[in-house]
Amino acid sequence: MKKAFLYSLKHSVPILISFIPVGLAYGILMQSTGRSILCTGACSLFVFAGSLQFLMVEFFAGGTTLLSVVILSLLLNSRHIFYGLPFIEKWREYGPARLFLIYALPDEAFSLHCSNDFDDGNEKDKKWTYIFDALLILLYWVVLSVVGAVAGSFIHFDTSGIDFALTALFIVILIDQIKSSPSVFPAVTAAVSSIVWLLILGPSGFILPSLLTTVSVLILLKNRGRSAPEGRNAV
């Protein structure tokens, strides 16, 4: 456990650094809508979805109907359906711990899990590394959002544009994934799919069709590569 914890702690430092502006920005925005520090911490702990939480600030400020909240939340977080697919078999044997891992699987945890290096680790090391990855990211997010809420209660300024911190975080994660991936094809596929569906459906409805298209293309090409005769280049 100690070895797994130290590995996860070191491995998650970039996430911690990227969470500093994002978590603080979220806490400040929540405070600007009149939400309490306790409410901010509870949202970060139980919702634990950065993009949705930033959208919730608008919900609180604008009196959005419950039906709209449900629909927008499902659309915005529909991408999480795909995050669990690579880990179905890996986590099946983890017992009750898999429930926590499923709950604590936002974008950053998914990125961290996918970049773990288990060359010299046994299955027990892997299990605890996944758990500590998720636990540390949850802890970073809750603590920093609460700190932001505390700061927001003392510091008052124009918060316009501060929510761009989340977009900047996603861009950094994307760049890191492209650098560590042996091929840029998945990123290019996702970019083309996103642009096409954005032009067709607009900003409010392109995420789920784009994800379905991207995953379908990658699965089809992966299967094609597996079935290709020996001696031919797989995609």
Disulfide bonds with the S-S distance in Angstrom:
none
